[in-house]
Amino acid sequence: MSQLDELYREVILDHYRNPRKRGTLNGAHVHAEGNNPSCGDEFSIDVAIEDGKITDAAMQGQGCSISQASGSMMMDAIIGKSLAEVSDLTTKFKTMMTIEEGENPVDPDRPGSVLGDLEALQGVRKFPVRIKCADLAWATLSDALEQAEKAS
């Protein structure tokens, strides 16, 4: 295993063992739930939105290390971002998960384009059946944001 693969593995395990923002939100927020019936992963998210910006979020769920780590990394990435920034981040993440091995989904020379810890999940592409695990949190976030849009 390469040093980079080992580092990515450690990042995923850290987020799985020490998930960020696990819990629920009080106050005004939208809630969405998702599951992956093929493997039993479950994920739910609470998102507080104010003035077009995600001010807080919390996650709950159970499942494999990939699905739960992806959710934890997502929590770190979305809080404090505008809805447009979150949409851009979601697009970049989904692109990273679907491009061919060896292609770079981000331009490291462009400010704000690097996905940070989320890049640790690009190794999941080697196992296509696991891509749904990594995408579960993001699909659930999209559902929550659609609910918020309909409610406004």
N, C-alpha and C positions, 0 to 999 in steps of 0.2 A: 504494500500500500504506500502511495507517495506521501510526502509530508503534507501536501495540500489536502489530500483526501483524509488524512488523519486529523488535520485541523478542522476540516468541515465536520467530520464525525464527532469530534469533541464539542463543537458548537451546537450541533443537533442534540446531543445527549445533555448538554447543560440546559438548554431550553426545555427539554422533556422533563428533566429531574427538578428544575427550578423554574416553572412556568411564570412568565410575567403577567401581571394583571389578572390572576385567577380570582374569580368571585362574581359578584353581581353588583349592579349599580342601583342606588336609590335615586329618587327624583325623576325628572323628565328624561326619558331615553326611549330608543326603539330596541326591540328584542327580536332576534331571529334564531332559528334552530336548523341544523343540517345534519345529515347522516350519510354514511357510505354503506349501503346495505350489503355490498359485496364483501366487506371485511368487518363490519360492525362498529366502525369509528363513529363517534357522536361529537358534535360541537355546537355550542350556543354562544351567542354574543349579545352584549348590551352595549349600545353606542349612544353617547350624549353628544348632541350637535347644537352648536350655538353660533349664530351669525355665519353659517356656511363653513364652519370649522369643527372638526371632531375634538371636543374638549376633554372627553374621557371615554374609556371603554373597559369592558371586563369580559372575560371568557370563562366558560366551563366546558367540560367534556371529558371523554375517555376514549382511549383507542391506542393505536400504535404510536411509536416515538415520532414518526414522520408527521402524522396529522397534528399531534399535540405541539410539537416543536414549531411547526409552521404557524400555528395559531399564536403561540407565544412571540415568535419573531414579528408577526404581523402587528401584535399589540404595540411592541416597541416602535414600529415603523409608522403607525397611523395617528397616534395621539398628537394633537397639536397641528395637524396638517389640514389644509382646506380640502373640501370635497373634490375639487379639481385635481389637487395633488394626489389624493388617495386614488382617484380614477386613473391617473397616469401611473402610479405605483402598481396598481392592480394589473394594468396592461403590460407593464414591464415584467412583472412576475409571471404572468401567464405566457408571455413570449419566451421567457427564459425556460419555462417548463416544456415548451413544445418545439424549440429549434433543434437543429441537428447537433449532435455531439461535436465539440470543437469550435462551434460558432459562439461568438460573444454577444449576449443579448443587450449589453449595456456599453456605452461609450465612456470609458474611464476618464477621458480628457474633458468631458462635458460636465460642469458642476451639477450636482444633484442627480446624476444618472446612475450612480453605483447603488446597488441594492443592499449593501452592508451584509449583515448576518444572513439575510435571505439567500444570498448567493451560495451558502452552504447546501442548499436544497437542490442545486442543479445536478448533483450526482444521481438524483432520483430518476432522471431521464433514462438512465441505463436499465431501469425496471419499469416499463410502461404501466404495468398494473398498479404501481405505487403512486403514479402522478395524481390520481384521484385523491389519495391520502393527503398529499401536499396541498392540493387545491381546495379541500373541504372548507377550511377556515375562510378562504377568499370568496368562495361561492356563498357562504353564509353571510359574510360582510356585505356582499352585493345585494343579497335579499334584504338585509337591514336597511341599507341605504335606499333601496327602492321603496320600502315602507315609509321611510322618512320623507321621501320626495312626494309620495301620494298624500301624506298627511299635511303637507305644507300648502 
